[in-house]
Amino acid sequence: MNFTNLKHFLSDNVQTVLLLLGFLCIVLAIIFLTNIFYGLLALGIILIGIAFRINYEKGG
């Protein structure tokens, strides 16, 4: 029963899941290619961008 709920959640939100996985891959690549500080900087920029996008979609 839990697997069915997960399947419906993923199928309804596939674009969001792929976006977050893409951001995670970018941050991990930056961390492995440089160091943790640049990775945290990239993560912060991505999170700020997501916050602005959510605010824009809500009409703020």
N, C-alpha and C positions, 0 to 999 in steps of 0.2 A: 504494500500500500504506500509506503514512503517513497519507493522508487517511482511510482506513477505520479506522485505529487512533484517530485524532482524533475521528471520528464516534462510535465506540463509547464513548470516554472522555466526551464531552460528553453523550451520551444517558444514560449511567450516573450522571453527576454534574450533571445539569441544575439541581437545586435549589441546590447549592453554587455553581455558576457564576453563577446569577441573584442569589444573596445577595451575592457578592463584587462583582458589577457594580453592584448597588444601593448598597452601601457606598461604592464608588468615586464614584458619581454624587453622593451626599450630601456627601462630602468635597470634591469639585470645586465643588459649589454653594456651600459655605461659604467656600472659598478665594476664589472669584470675587466673592462678595457682601461679604466682609469683607477679611481679609488672610491672609497665609500662616501667621501664628501661631495664629489660631483654627482654621485648617484642620489644622494639626499637632495641636492639642489634640483636635479631633474624631477624627482618625485614631488617636491614642493611645487614646482612650476606646473606639473601635470595636474595636481590636486587643485591648484588655484584655477586652472583652466576649466576643470570639471565643475567647480563651484560657480564660475561665471556662466557656464553653459546651462546649468540647472536654473540659475537665477533668471537667465534670459528666456528660457522655455516656460517658466512660471509667470512671465510677464512683469518681472521686477525691474 
